[in-house]
């Protein structure tokens, strides 16, 4: 069985080493060093990782991330590449479920922050693996959107989310939909059909991931 989380992790680590610690990413204000530190804290520092999603812990989590970011670059990327087996996020039982979307998105955060980037021709198996989390992102991001949005990934599935009213259609490959619905609309290759005003609102909504 293909291990897409592992292959995306390896590709991201290789790209980080190639570009160095000061390369831009799609994450506002973050360089590749900042992103690498985030990934290390997420997997290796459960005491601080809660700050990623829980505001009361954010200050402590950020202080830990900055300390991790100060590691030598090769060491930091090595920790991204080789996660601890004891981590609840990266052990062999959870790695694919917890990390395929995470490392796909962050790999693209680095790839698509450079000029001249082109979409990758992703394997159908990886696209299929990304469809379920893309659907979960749609349900979270669009549940209060003031329109009904039909999210379609041709060949993989579709769902409708929103609060009703105008109808929009958001179409793309699962990976592109995942990028769009995680707040990376400006680089996601998707198609939006429907009335202009809600379509523009969808393109500029702050989803965040």
C-alpha positions as CSV (number, residue, x, y, z in Angstrom):
1,X,0.0,0.0,0.0
2,X,1.4,3.4,-0.9
3,X,2.5,5.6,2.0
4,X,1.6,9.0,0.8
5,X,2.2,10.7,4.1
6,X,5.8,9.4,4.0
7,X,6.3,10.4,0.4
8,X,5.0,14.0,0.9
9,X,7.1,14.3,4.1
10,X,10.3,13.2,2.2
11,X,9.6,15.5,-0.7
12,X,9.0,18.5,1.6
13,X,12.2,17.8,3.6
14,X,14.2,17.5,0.3
15,X,12.7,20.8,-0.9
16,X,13.4,22.6,2.4
17,X,17.1,21.5,2.2
18,X,17.3,22.6,-1.4
19,X,15.8,26.1,-0.7
20,X,17.3,26.8,2.7
21,X,15.8,28.2,5.9
22,X,14.8,31.6,4.6
23,X,12.6,30.7,1.7
24,X,9.1,32.0,1.6
25,X,6.0,29.9,2.2
26,X,2.3,30.5,1.7
27,X,1.9,30.7,5.5
28,X,1.7,34.5,6.1
29,X,4.9,35.7,7.8
30,X,6.6,32.3,7.9
31,X,9.7,31.1,6.2
32,X,10.6,27.5,5.7
33,X,12.4,27.6,9.1
34,X,9.2,28.7,10.8
35,X,7.2,26.0,9.0
36,X,9.7,23.3,9.8
37,X,9.6,24.3,13.5
38,X,5.8,24.1,13.5
39,X,5.9,20.6,12.1
40,X,8.4,19.5,14.7
41,X,6.4,20.9,17.6
42,X,3.2,19.3,16.3
43,X,4.7,15.9,16.4
44,X,7.3,16.1,19.2
45,X,6.0,18.5,21.8
46,X,2.4,17.6,22.8
47,X,2.7,20.0,25.7
48,X,3.0,22.9,23.2
49,X,1.2,21.5,20.1
50,X,-2.2,22.4,21.7
51,X,-1.3,26.0,21.0
52,X,-1.9,25.4,17.3
53,X,-5.6,25.2,17.9
54,X,-6.3,26.4,21.5
55,X,-5.9,30.2,22.0
56,X,-5.1,30.0,25.7
57,X,-2.1,27.8,24.9
58,X,-1.0,29.9,21.9
59,X,1.6,32.0,23.7
60,X,3.4,29.0,25.2
61,X,3.2,27.0,22.0
62,X,4.8,29.9,20.1
63,X,7.6,30.3,22.6
64,X,8.4,26.6,22.2
65,X,8.2,26.9,18.4
66,X,10.7,29.8,18.3
67,X,13.1,27.8,20.4
68,X,12.8,24.8,18.1
69,X,13.3,27.1,15.1
70,X,16.7,28.1,16.5
71,X,18.1,24.6,15.9
72,X,20.7,24.2,13.1
73,X,18.9,23.9,9.8
74,X,20.0,20.4,8.9
75,X,19.0,19.2,12.3
76,X,15.6,20.8,12.1
77,X,14.8,19.4,8.7
78,X,16.1,16.0,9.9
79,X,13.5,16.1,12.7
80,X,10.8,16.9,10.1
81,X,12.0,14.0,8.0
82,X,12.3,11.4,10.8
83,X,9.3,11.7,13.2
84,X,9.4,9.9,16.6
85,X,7.6,6.5,16.6
86,X,6.1,7.3,20.0
87,X,4.2,10.3,18.6
88,X,0.4,9.8,18.5
89,X,0.5,11.6,15.1
90,X,3.3,9.8,13.3
91,X,3.4,6.2,14.5
92,X,2.8,3.5,11.9
93,X,-0.9,3.1,12.9
94,X,-1.8,6.8,12.6
95,X,0.7,8.3,10.1
96,X,-1.4,8.1,6.9
97,X,-4.6,9.3,8.6
98,X,-3.0,12.2,10.6
99,X,-0.3,13.3,8.1
100,X,-1.3,12.8,4.5
101,X,-3.3,16.1,4.3
102,X,-0.9,17.9,6.6
103,X,2.2,17.2,4.6
104,X,0.6,17.6,1.2
105,X,-0.6,21.1,2.1
106,X,2.6,22.2,3.7
107,X,4.6,20.7,0.7
108,X,2.5,22.9,-1.5
109,X,2.9,25.8,0.8
110,X,6.6,25.8,-0.1
111,X,6.3,24.8,-3.7
112,X,3.6,27.4,-4.6
113,X,5.3,30.3,-2.8
114,X,7.9,30.3,-5.6
115,X,7.4,32.0,-8.9
116,X,7.0,29.7,-11.9
117,X,5.4,26.8,-10.0
118,X,3.2,24.3,-11.8
119,X,0.7,21.9,-10.3
120,X,2.0,18.4,-9.9
121,X,0.4,15.4,-11.6
122,X,-0.6,13.6,-8.5
123,X,-1.3,9.8,-8.4
124,X,-4.9,8.9,-8.4
125,X,-4.3,7.1,-5.2
126,X,-3.2,10.2,-3.5
127,X,-6.1,12.2,-4.9
128,X,-8.4,9.6,-3.5
129,X,-6.7,9.7,-0.1
130,X,-7.2,13.5,-0.1
131,X,-10.9,13.5,-1.0
132,X,-12.2,12.5,2.5
133,X,-10.2,15.2,4.4
134,X,-11.1,17.7,1.7
135,X,-14.8,16.9,2.3
136,X,-14.2,17.4,6.1
137,X,-12.6,20.8,5.4
138,X,-15.6,21.7,3.2
139,X,-18.1,20.8,6.0
140,X,-16.1,22.9,8.5
141,X,-15.2,25.9,6.3
142,X,-18.6,26.2,4.5
143,X,-21.1,25.2,7.2
144,X,-22.0,28.9,7.8
145,X,-21.4,30.2,4.3
146,X,-24.4,32.2,3.1
147,X,-25.1,30.1,0.1
148,X,-25.3,26.4,-0.8
149,X,-22.0,25.2,-2.3
150,X,-21.8,22.0,-4.3
151,X,-18.3,20.8,-3.9
152,X,-17.3,18.4,-6.7
153,X,-14.2,16.4,-7.3
154,X,-14.9,14.6,-10.6
155,X,-14.3,10.9,-10.2
156,X,-14.0,11.0,-6.4
157,X,-17.2,12.4,-5.0
158,X,-19.3,15.5,-4.2
159,X,-21.2,17.1,-1.3
160,X,-23.3,20.2,-0.7
161,X,-22.6,22.5,2.3
162,X,-23.8,25.9,3.3
163,X,-26.8,27.9,4.7
164,X,-28.9,28.0,1.6
165,X,-29.9,30.8,-0.7
166,X,-27.7,31.3,-3.8
167,X,-26.1,28.2,-5.2
168,X,-22.5,27.8,-6.2
169,X,-20.5,25.0,-7.7
170,X,-16.9,24.5,-6.6
171,X,-15.0,22.0,-8.8
172,X,-11.5,20.7,-8.7
173,X,-9.3,17.7,-8.0
174,X,-9.3,16.7,-4.3
175,X,-5.8,18.2,-3.7
176,X,-6.8,21.5,-5.2
177,X,-10.0,21.6,-3.2
178,X,-8.1,20.8,0.0
179,X,-5.8,23.8,-0.7
180,X,-8.8,26.1,-1.5
181,X,-10.8,25.1,1.6
182,X,-7.8,25.5,3.9
183,X,-7.4,29.1,3.0
184,X,-5.1,28.9,0.0
185,X,-7.6,30.1,-2.6
186,X,-5.3,32.3,-4.5
187,X,-3.1,29.3,-5.6
188,X,-5.7,26.6,-5.9
189,X,-6.7,25.5,-9.4
190,X,-10.4,25.2,-9.0
191,X,-13.5,26.4,-10.9
192,X,-16.4,28.3,-9.3
193,X,-19.7,28.6,-11.0
194,X,-22.6,30.8,-9.8
195,X,-23.6,34.4,-9.0
196,X,-20.7,36.8,-8.9
197,X,-21.1,38.2,-5.4
198,X,-21.1,35.0,-3.4
199,X,-18.5,33.5,-5.8
200,X,-16.2,36.5,-5.0
201,X,-16.9,36.0,-1.3
202,X,-15.9,32.4,-1.5
203,X,-12.7,33.3,-3.2
204,X,-11.7,35.7,-0.4
205,X,-13.2,33.9,2.6
206,X,-10.7,33.3,5.5
207,X,-10.9,29.6,6.2
208,X,-7.5,29.0,7.8
209,X,-5.5,25.9,8.4
